Structure formats: C-alpha cells, structure tokens
C-alpha cells in the first residue's frame, strides 16, 4: 500500500511541476503582449522584435 501511495505522490508532484511551468509561460506571454501594446502606444519599436532581428 505504501508503494501505491508513493506512486500517487510522485505523479501528483510531476503534475504540479508541469502546471507551474505552464502558468509561468502563460504569464510571460501575457506580459509580452502587454509590453508590445504599450510600446506600440508609445511609438517605440518592440524590443523583443528588435532582439529577434539582431538590431
């Protein structure tokens, strides 16, 4: 019975880690979108776009 409990806890831990990574990625996407909108309003080029272009 302890082995089953350990497997369940292991799987729960893995699911938690994956969920946390997903939440971090979603927050970064939200921040990137917000920064892009703010830079467009200010008339400034998108810093991420410039990094990708090598400027």
Secondary structure, DSSP 8 states (H G I E B T S, - for coil): -HHHHHHHHHHHHHHHHHHHHHHHHHHHHHHHHHHHHHHHHHT---HHHHHHHT-
